[in-house]
Amino acid sequence: MMSQGTANLSEVYPLLPFEPVAGQGVHLKDQSGRWILDLYGGHAVASLGYGHPRLTKAINKQAERLLFQSNLVTVRIRNEAADKLAAFAPEGLTRVFFVNSGSEANENALRIALQATSRSTIVAVEHAFHGRTAAAAAVTWGAENRWYGFPQTPFNVKFVPRNDIAALRAAVDDDTAGIIIEPVQGVAGAFDFSLEFMKATRDVCDQNKAILILDEVQTGVGRLGTPFGADLYGVQPDLLTTAKALGGGFPCAALLMTDALAADIGAGSMGSTFGGGPLACAAIKTVLEVIEEDNLLLQVQEISAQIKKKCVCGPITSMQGAGFLIGLKTVPRAASVRDALLQKGILTGTSADPHVLRLLPPFILEESHVEYLAQTLEELNSEPLQ
Ligand SMILES: Cc1ncc(COP(=O)(O)O)c(C=O)c1O
């Protein structure tokens, strides 16, 4: 299972000890021909798994017809993807702006909130992850010690503790442009908020004329078993960002907004060369169609319930999260459980919490895969893990 980098790649990522050369369904094939059950989905991206015939066909067909055109011209597939996404999204989020990454979507959302309110503070939540670009990193917990590295944040930021409604109320005032929150904190280890706290974010924004931004880069497009986390909690945002699962592996992201906010945005105030490219839009439209036509939201709900029922075993003591964004609490270090599982042919992920292992599987996962995971976790009981 060895894998090696090259001296020409920056050594930013510690490499896992295998090299995937192909993928099919929920499995990856490595160099030696071994198949690995992928419960990590390339950081929550592979929503339809690998080699999905409809997705690959849609991308190929679009590549043959029109590989690229900019946002200066009408491209029918872009309109169709926007219509499909707006119909899939919570009611009221009628306007779509396509970009390329979660960070870029958040960057634009934060700017809109600050400009629309003419205020200068954003309230974020401790342990949040919103990306590595300047504005997104400013609202990312602990970023200054890791990758933020800019001499100052581009606006004021206040962090509030998770689930602390009193602290949230105290933090938001007439200088608050908006609150940004992930409905389930992904990188933090699939931490799910109380319903009361999520509802309070909306109330506090209404009371202070601030804007609620839901960062659904990781939770969106069905990962929680509902179209978005906004639907799971019944919380209506003013701005919603999404990426990862959206293109099923084709790089893309989107910012969704209300008509009211869209009306404030002047021509030329946002832009993106590649955002909304035809290939991305063909992927987005197809991913959403497959989720609906193959009833994948229900599948995520049902298989997630199976995971929660059957996989609290071996080194796992409990679980948090929702749908297919699940945090498995481990007694040994999560990294050692991940490594042991990988040895046995199952790929999982770690998180910012050293004792939480993350599952972000494709939405096509089935019961037999859950049984294999449960059985493999049981087997780890007899292994010395740190
Ligand atoms: C909740 C959340 N927001 C934003 C981002 C940044 O997205 P990207 O890496 O596409 O810029 C991530 C990435 O993990 C994320 O999980």
The ligand as an SDF file (V2000), in Angstrom:
LIG
                    3D

 16 16  0  0  0  0  0  0  0  0999 V2000
  -17.6770   24.2540    6.0790 C   0  0  0  0  0  0  0  0  0  0  0  0
  -16.5900   24.5740    5.1050 C   0  0  0  0  0  0  0  0  0  0  0  0
  -16.5210   25.8160    4.5940 N   0  0  0  0  0  0  0  0  0  0  0  0
  -15.5770   26.1490    3.6980 C   0  0  0  0  0  0  0  0  0  0  0  0
  -14.6250   25.2490    3.2900 C   0  0  0  0  0  0  0  0  0  0  0  0
  -13.5780   25.6500    2.2810 C   0  0  0  0  0  0  0  0  0  0  0  0
  -13.8860   25.0770    1.0640 O   0  0  0  0  0  0  0  0  0  0  0  0
  -12.7770   24.9860   -0.1050 P   0  0  0  0  0  0  0  0  0  0  0  0
  -11.7140   24.0670    0.3820 O   0  0  0  0  0  0  0  0  0  0  0  0
  -13.5570   24.4330   -1.2750 O   0  0  0  0  0  0  0  0  0  0  0  0
  -12.3060   26.3530   -0.3540 O   0  0  0  0  0  0  0  0  0  0  0  0
  -14.6570   23.9370    3.7990 C   0  0  0  0  0  0  0  0  0  0  0  0
  -13.6530   22.9420    3.3740 C   0  0  0  0  0  0  0  0  0  0  0  0
  -13.4380   21.9410    4.0160 O   0  0  0  0  0  0  0  0  0  0  0  0
  -15.6710   23.5940    4.7320 C   0  0  0  0  0  0  0  0  0  0  0  0
  -15.7380   22.3710    5.2610 O   0  0  0  0  0  0  0  0  0  0  0  0
  1  2  1  0
  2  3  1  0
  2 15  2  0
  3  4  2  0
  4  5  1  0
  5  6  1  0
  5 12  2  0
  6  7  1  0
  7  8  1  0
  8  9  2  0
  8 10  1  0
  8 11  1  0
 12 13  1  0
 12 15  1  0
 13 14  2  0
 15 16  1  0
M  END
$$$$
